[in-house]
Amino acid sequence: MDTSPALRASEPPGTANTSPAHTAGRSFTTVLRAGVAAVLSRDPLLRNGHLLAISSLINAAVGSVFWVFATHWYDEKLVGLSYSALSATLLLASIGQLNLSDFLIRFVPSAGRRTRKMVLTCYLVSASFSTLVALGFLALVPKLAPDLDFLLTPVAGACFVAAPAGYAIFVMQDGALTAVRRPDWVVAENVIFACAKILLLGVGAALAISTGILLSWAGALVVSLVVANYLLLRKAVPHHEKTAPEEERPPRMVGYAAADYFGSLFRMAAYTLVPLMVLNNLGAEQSAYFSLAWVVGYVLYLVARNMGSSLVVEAVRSPERLVEHGLRVLRHSALLLTVAITVIVVAAPQILTLFGAEYAESGSTLLRLIALSALPNILVTLAIDVSRARRRLRLAVGLQIAMCVLVLGLTKALLPVLGINGAGVAWLVTQCLLALPLLIWRSRWLTAVPARSS
């Protein structure tokens, strides 16, 4: 994205532009070309990681477009209520999903003929638990969120209970497609979901349907589930069952899933509770400035997470190459994020101006701090994914607990002093404190996966 007026095609020949924005733009173009080359290559480690990152970027970009249209086609009250209801749905799905998406990424590559059964079992368990969680939330709506009482009608309530189960499956199908080395279908699925949302949103607005925002999201989810699971269960899984090696069923899979889920709850708490702390301490206006900066900066975190998912899949297939693949992911992610962080640090005001001048004025420093924190986060995320690949989760769980405690503790201490920038400082300090010992003692955790652990 060209976010700086310094990047102009009309510069006189021979005139060198050495401004920071111009340098960042040229660096971004160079890395973009390298990313395209990685996607087109036959190297599954980098290719799949880049495709997953592209999928996340599509979700973020088109999701922003969806809400821009929603704010133009619906009044503020409907937008606010719909956003709150969808946020609750996503939170409940994250809890109810039991982190089984990462479980599939870890165990499907070596599941062989057990793949279909494993995927469907995870679907059933996650959908059932998500439904129970949604029922519990719905019962507490009068106390927890009285403004969402419109969900208590029979039709709206039934749809709300079903939505977290559907979204949990939506997340898990991405994990399953990643595990069978079809991240290109993850990209296609997310494009379908995003386009269907906007199309149905327009239909709802044209028909003046007050619940058009919620219905468009639900309708797009149904379309995506049908298309993606047809491709997964009728195409990808049968091919995987025929061609992938089948290892002996590893022991303690339930224990692995429970420990992995336990750790993921702390990471999710760090991501979801900070916005609430900002809202409670600084008010709705400052919360809005924080949220938009966080949405933009968090995309950088997704790059490391997506590369880590690709690493886990390849480590299961080739345990002896874990160290080699881990170092490649570290180098590649560091290069990619260094350039992306440079662009954001230079162009933070211009990026946030897209949402309004007040967002740029209040959130630029925060966005820069979050972006800088994404660099040490590469090591933290890599260590967690290496632990998952080795099926030794003590380090992964410990890192996520430490991240939660440090982020929430520092945020609470710094918000009254630094405002929303205190949350950015909390994330940056936390990631540095966790990454430094991982870097110093990397030989203790970046070790090959024993062959029997597949």
RAZI-V864292 format. One record per residue. N is the residue number from 0. NEAR is the number of other ideal C-beta (glycine too) atoms within 8 Angstrom. Layout:
N NEAR
N NEAR
This chain:
0 3
1 5
2 8
3 13
4 4
5 9
6 9
7 6
8 3
9 3
10 7
11 4
12 4
13 4
14 6
15 4
16 8
17 5
18 8
19 6
20 12
21 12
22 10
23 14
24 13
25 8
26 11
27 11
28 8
29 9
30 12
31 8
32 8
33 10
34 10
35 8
36 8
37 13
38 10
39 6
40 8
41 4
42 7
43 10
44 12
45 12
46 14
47 13
48 16
49 11
50 13
51 15
52 12
53 10
54 15
55 12
56 9
57 12
58 10
59 11
60 8
61 13
62 9
63 9
64 9
65 12
66 10
67 8
68 11
69 12
70 9
71 5
72 9
73 10
74 5
75 6
76 6
77 10
78 13
79 8
80 11
81 13
82 10
83 11
84 12
85 11
86 8
87 11
88 13
89 9
90 9
91 13
92 15
93 8
94 10
95 17
96 13
97 10
98 10
99 13
100 11
101 13
102 15
103 15
104 14
105 14
106 13
107 15
108 12
109 12
110 11
111 10
112 6
113 9
114 14
115 9
116 7
117 12
118 15
119 8
120 8
121 12
122 10
123 8
124 10
125 16
126 13
127 9
128 10
129 17
130 13
131 9
132 12
133 17
134 9
135 8
136 11
137 12
138 6
139 8
140 13
141 7
142 5
143 6
144 7
145 7
146 6
147 11
148 8
149 7
150 11
151 9
152 7
153 5
154 6
155 11
156 11
157 8
158 10
159 12
160 12
161 10
162 13
163 15
164 16
165 13
166 13
167 14
168 13
169 13
170 11
171 16
172 13
173 12
174 16
175 14
176 16
177 16
178 13
179 15
180 8
181 11
182 14
183 7
184 12
185 14
186 12
187 8
188 16
189 12
190 10
191 13
192 13
193 14
194 9
195 13
196 13
197 13
198 9
199 13
200 15
201 10
202 10
203 13
204 11
205 6
206 7
207 5
208 8
209 5
210 9
211 15
212 15
213 11
214 11
215 16
216 10
217 11
218 10
219 14
220 13
221 9
222 11
223 14
224 12
225 8
226 10
227 14
228 10
229 9
230 13
231 16
232 10
233 7
234 9
235 13
236 14
237 8
238 9
239 11
240 11
241 6
242 5
243 12
244 6
245 8
246 8
247 3
248 6
249 10
250 4
251 6
252 10
253 6
254 7
255 12
256 12
257 8
258 10
259 15
260 10
261 9
262 15
263 11
264 9
265 13
266 11
267 10
268 10
269 12
270 8
271 9
272 9
273 15
274 11
275 8
276 13
277 15
278 10
279 5
280 7
281 10
282 6
283 6
284 6
285 12
286 12
287 9
288 14
289 16
290 9
291 12
292 17
293 12
294 10
295 12
296 14
297 10
298 11
299 15
300 11
301 11
302 15
303 15
304 9
305 13
306 14
307 13
308 15
309 17
310 17
311 14
312 15
313 12
314 15
315 13
316 8
317 8
318 13
319 7
320 10
321 16
322 9
323 7
324 13
325 13
326 9
327 10
328 15
329 11
330 8
331 12
332 13
333 10
334 10
335 12
336 14
337 9
338 13
339 13
340 13
341 11
342 13
343 15
344 10
345 10
346 12
347 15
348 9
349 9
350 13
351 16
352 10
353 4
354 7
355 7
356 6
357 7
358 14
359 15
360 8
361 10
362 15
363 12
364 9
365 16
366 16
367 12
368 13
369 17
370 14
371 10
372 15
373 16
374 11
375 12
376 13
377 14
378 13
379 14
380 12
381 16
382 14
383 14
384 12
385 14
386 13
387 13
388 14
389 11
390 9
391 6
392 12
393 7
394 11
395 13
396 13
397 8
398 13
399 13
400 10
401 9
402 15
403 12
404 8
405 13
406 13
407 13
408 8
409 13
410 14
411 8
412 9
413 12
414 15
415 6
416 7
417 8
418 8
419 16
420 10
421 15
422 15
423 16
424 12
425 14
426 12
427 12
428 10
429 13
430 15
431 10
432 8
433 15
434 13
435 9
436 7
437 12
438 8
439 6
440 8
441 9
442 6
443 6
444 11
445 12
446 8
447 8
448 12
449 7
450 7
451 4
452 9
453 9
